[in-house]
């Protein structure tokens, strides 16, 4: 899966599950998810489960940190890096 497709799928997941579809279209690749309160511990668990099951990318507990979850861009970079490492 390309980085662009990965970003699109992560964005869609966050919009649908955490932002009620994002009707205002406010979510951008650099939107601060932690700062805005979009991600909390429960939502991070749901996001990681989505990445593991739907995207097929294993994510270790060491990868679950603020730097990797800051925004869609950083989440996509983490997923892409882990997918390449596992390939």
C-alpha positions, -999 to 999 in steps of 0.1 A, spaced: 0 0 0 14 34 -9 20 61 17 -8 82 1 -33 53 4 -22 47 40 -27 83 49 -61 83 32 -73 52 51 -60 66 85 -77 99 78 -110 82 70 -108 61 101 -102 91 123 -129 111 107 -155 84 109 -147 70 143 -136 101 163 -149 132 145 -184 122 136 -175 122 99 -156 156 102 -185 176 86 -165 208 88 -135 192 70 -111 204 96 -88 173 97 -56 179 78 -25 158 77 -8 181 102 -37 187 125 -25 182 161 -46 152 172 -33 150 208 -35 188 213 -71 189 200 -81 160 222 -90 138 192 -68 110 205 -71 98 241 -60 64 255 -91 45 244 -90 60 209 -53 53 206 -61 16 214 -88 16 187 -65 33 162 -37 8 169 -62 -21 165 -72 -7 131 -36 -4 120 -29 -39 131 -61 -56 117 -71 -35 87 -37 -23 75 -20 -55 86 9 -37 102 22 -48 136 27 -20 160 47 -27 192 41 -9 225 74 10 220 60 27 189 30 40 208 42 75 219 33 111 213 59 116 185 43 88 164 7 99 172 10 137 169 -9 139 136 -20 119 106 14 127 89 34 112 118 10 82 121 14 75 84 52 78 86 52 52 115 29 28 96 49 31 64 82 26 83 69 -5 102 53 -20 70 86 -17 52 105 -32 81 81 -61 81 82 -67 44 
